[in-house]
Amino acid sequence: MRNKKLKKKGKAHVKGVQYIAKQLKHYQKGKYPSYTKALPDARIIYGKLKENNQDVILKNIWGYSRKAGKKRGSKVVPYIPKELLEDNNYFEPIYWKELFKKTSNKIFFESTISPSTLPEIQGGTIVDCDLYFKNFVAFCNALKKEYAPEEDSSTDEWQVSCTMPTLINGRWESVIQCKDPKGKITNYGFNPDKPKDLPIQPYPFEKKEKIEKPIEKPIESPTQSEGERAKEIRIIIEGYKDLLEKKLIDKKDYLELVRETVAKLSKGGKI
């Protein structure tokens, strides 16, 4: 009797979804705490490997399971409401109080349109936006009044927004700045420390042509001759007489209608 064990014959083991799920669970425990949790992504990764004719090996698996460009030590930008990153009309920062409050306290704002004597704005705090931005709003209103009083007060020539926070010297910073309609950074001569000084220059924006609607003249009805008007009066009175004869109106009503008709039509009015 031979002591050697007989090797089982069968197909060679093929790495597939189960193998990928086990590797995900083993190497990425934080993301995949269980085998079951890893299965859905394992099926997706396996499909992509097959589609691209790639072998089921760890190197290729990591190409789909780990985010590209994310390295150890990389920093995630703290939360900042998207409304602060979008372009806002010049008067809207007055109402940013709640947005600053929702922002992460790791973010600090440097403002180019606020007095330099005020402390910098920190996210997560209650900010007196009126104190920080009222001078800028007043400057914009005064500039328009001086150079373009005819333009609509809701013009969006001034666009204010915050930059995406960047990590500078260990802390996250964002800049509150003003842009022109073409995206160029500018403050149009605004000096936060001397807010009442208007720039000595022509109106800095492109003039918008004011489209005036044509004045519609009322359509005048053709005038009647005296003969035509008298004929019209007779026809109407005959109609009243017919009603009287049919006893649909009494004599008093008939006389009242005749007087009103003659008075209106004689003065050029209409029935």
C-alpha positions in Angstrom: 0.0 0.0 0.0 1.4 3.3 -1.0 1.9 6.0 1.7 1.7 8.8 -0.8 -1.6 10.6 -0.9 -3.3 10.8 -4.3 -3.6 14.3 -5.6 -7.1 15.3 -6.5 -7.6 16.0 -10.1 -9.6 19.0 -11.2 -9.5 22.4 -12.8 -6.9 24.9 -11.7 -8.2 27.5 -9.1 -9.3 30.7 -10.9 -9.2 34.0 -8.9 -12.5 35.8 -9.1 -15.0 37.8 -7.1 -14.5 35.9 -3.9 -10.7 36.3 -4.0 -11.1 40.1 -4.6 -13.6 40.4 -1.7 -11.3 38.6 0.7 -8.3 40.9 -0.2 -10.5 44.0 0.2 -11.6 42.9 3.6 -8.0 42.0 4.6 -6.2 45.1 3.4 -8.9 47.7 3.8 -10.6 46.8 7.0 -11.8 50.4 7.6 -13.7 50.5 4.4 -14.7 46.9 4.3 -15.3 45.5 7.9 -16.8 42.3 6.6 -16.6 40.0 3.6 -20.3 40.8 2.8 -19.6 44.5 2.7 -16.7 43.9 0.2 -18.7 41.8 -2.3 -20.5 44.5 -4.2 -17.3 46.4 -5.0 -15.5 43.1 -5.6 -18.0 42.3 -8.4 -17.5 45.8 -10.0 -13.7 45.5 -9.8 -13.8 42.0 -11.3 -15.9 43.2 -14.2 -13.5 46.0 -14.9 -10.5 43.7 -14.8 -12.1 41.3 -17.3 -13.2 44.2 -19.5 -9.6 45.5 -19.7 -8.0 42.0 -20.0 -6.1 42.4 -16.7 -5.0 39.6 -14.4 -6.7 39.3 -11.0 -3.7 40.4 -8.9 -3.4 42.8 -6.0 -1.6 45.5 -8.1 -4.5 45.6 -10.6 -7.2 45.4 -7.8 -5.8 48.4 -6.0 -6.0 50.4 -9.3 -9.8 50.3 -9.0 -10.3 50.1 -5.2 -8.2 53.0 -4.1 -8.8 56.6 -5.2 -6.3 57.9 -7.6 -4.0 60.6 -6.3 -4.9 60.0 -2.7 -1.7 59.4 -0.8 -0.8 59.0 2.8 -0.7 62.3 4.6 -3.0 64.1 2.0 -5.3 66.7 3.6 -9.1 66.8 3.1 -10.4 70.4 2.7 -12.7 71.3 5.7 -16.3 71.9 5.0 -17.3 75.2 3.4 -20.8 75.9 2.0 -20.9 75.9 -1.8 -22.8 79.3 -1.8 -19.6 81.0 -0.5 -17.6 79.6 -3.5 -20.1 80.8 -6.0 -20.4 84.3 -7.5 -22.7 86.5 -5.5 -24.0 90.0 -6.2 -22.1 92.7 -4.3 -24.8 93.2 -1.6 -25.2 89.5 -0.7 -22.3 89.2 1.8 -24.5 91.2 4.2 -26.5 88.0 4.5 -23.6 85.5 4.9 -24.0 85.1 8.6 -25.5 81.6 8.5 -23.1 80.5 5.9 -20.1 81.5 8.0 -21.7 79.7 11.0 -22.0 76.5 9.0 -18.3 76.7 7.8 -15.7 74.5 9.5 -13.9 76.4 12.3 -10.6 75.2 10.7 -11.1 77.8 7.9 -10.0 81.5 8.3 -11.2 84.2 5.9 -9.1 87.1 4.7 -11.3 89.8 3.2 -10.2 92.4 0.6 -13.5 94.3 1.1 -13.5 94.7 4.9 -11.7 97.2 7.1 -8.2 96.1 8.0 -8.9 97.0 11.7 -11.4 94.2 12.1 -10.2 90.7 13.2 -10.2 88.0 10.5 -13.3 85.9 10.1 -13.2 82.3 11.4 -15.6 79.7 10.2 -18.1 78.3 12.7 -18.5 81.6 14.5 -21.2 84.2 14.5 -20.1 87.1 12.3 -21.5 90.6 12.2 -21.6 90.7 8.4 -23.1 94.2 8.4 -20.0 95.5 10.2 -17.6 93.7 7.7 -19.4 94.5 4.4 -21.7 97.5 4.8 -19.0 99.9 3.6 -18.4 98.0 0.5 -22.1 97.8 -0.4 -22.4 101.6 0.3 -19.4 102.2 -2.0 -20.9 100.2 -4.9 -24.2 102.1 -4.5 -22.5 105.4 -4.5 -20.3 104.5 -7.5 -23.4 103.6 -9.5 -25.2 106.8 -8.4 -22.3 108.9 -9.4 -21.5 107.4 -12.8 -24.6 105.4 -13.9 -27.7 106.6 -12.0 -30.0 105.3 -14.8 -28.9 101.6 -14.5 -30.9 99.1 -12.6 -30.0 98.8 -8.9 -29.9 95.0 -9.3 -27.0 95.0 -11.7 -24.5 92.2 -11.3 -21.4 94.0 -12.4 -19.8 93.3 -8.9 -19.4 89.6 -8.1 -18.1 88.6 -4.7 -17.0 85.1 -3.8 -14.6 83.2 -1.5 -11.7 81.2 -2.9 -11.4 77.4 -2.2 -9.5 77.1 1.1 -5.8 76.3 0.8 -3.5 75.0 3.5 -1.0 77.8 4.4 1.5 77.4 7.2 -0.6 74.7 8.9 -4.0 76.4 8.6 -6.8 76.6 6.0 -7.3 80.0 4.5 -9.9 81.5 2.0 -10.0 85.0 0.5 -13.1 87.0 0.1 -12.7 89.0 -3.2 -14.5 90.9 -5.9 -14.5 90.1 -9.6 -15.6 91.9 -12.7 -18.0 90.2 -15.3 -15.0 88.7 -17.1 -13.6 87.0 -13.9 -10.8 89.5 -13.3 -10.0 90.2 -9.7 -10.6 93.9 -8.9 -12.1 96.1 -6.3 -12.8 99.1 -8.6 -10.8 101.5 -6.4 -12.5 100.5 -3.1 -10.3 101.3 -0.1 -11.7 99.4 3.0 -10.0 101.9 5.3 -11.4 105.0 3.4 -14.7 103.6 2.2 -16.2 107.0 1.2 -13.5 107.9 -1.3 -14.8 107.2 -4.9 -12.2 106.6 -7.6 -11.4 109.5 -9.9 -12.2 107.8 -13.2 -15.0 107.2 -15.6 -17.7 104.6 -14.8 -15.6 101.4 -14.9 -18.2 99.1 -16.4 -19.5 98.6 -19.9 -22.6 100.7 -20.5 -25.7 98.8 -21.3 -27.9 100.3 -23.9 -31.3 101.2 -22.5 -34.0 99.8 -24.8 -36.9 102.1 -24.8 -40.3 100.6 -25.7 -42.2 102.5 -28.4 -45.1 104.5 -27.1 -48.3 103.0 -28.4 -50.7 105.7 -29.6 -54.4 105.0 -28.9 -56.4 104.1 -32.0 -58.9 106.8 -32.7 -62.3 105.8 -34.0 -63.4 107.5 -37.2 -65.5 110.6 -36.5 -69.2 110.6 -37.5 -70.9 113.4 -39.4 -73.9 115.2 -37.8 -76.2 113.4 -40.2 -74.8 110.0 -39.4 -75.0 110.6 -35.7 -78.6 111.9 -35.9 -79.5 108.7 -37.9 -77.9 106.6 -35.2 -80.0 108.4 -32.5 -83.2 107.8 -34.4 -82.5 104.0 -34.8 -81.8 103.6 -31.1 -84.9 105.5 -30.1 -87.0 103.4 -32.5 -85.7 100.4 -30.6 -86.8 101.8 -27.3 -90.2 102.6 -28.8 -90.6 99.0 -29.9 -89.9 97.9 -26.3 -92.5 100.3 -25.0 -95.1 99.1 -27.5 -94.4 95.5 -26.4 -94.8 96.6 -22.8 -91.3 95.4 -21.9 -90.6 98.9 -20.4 -92.9 101.6 -19.1 -93.2 105.1 -20.4 -91.1 106.5 -17.6 -88.2 104.2 -18.5 -88.7 104.9 -22.1 -88.3 108.7 -21.6 -85.3 108.2 -19.4 -83.5 106.1 -22.0 -84.2 108.6 -24.7 -82.8 111.5 -22.7 -79.6 109.5 -21.8 -79.1 108.4 -25.4 -79.5 111.9 -26.9 -77.2 113.4 -24.2 -74.4 110.9 -24.8 -74.5 110.7 -28.6 -74.8 114.4 -29.0 -71.6 114.9 -27.1 -69.7 112.3 -29.1 -70.0 109.5 -26.6 -71.0 105.9 -27.1 -73.8 103.7 -25.9 
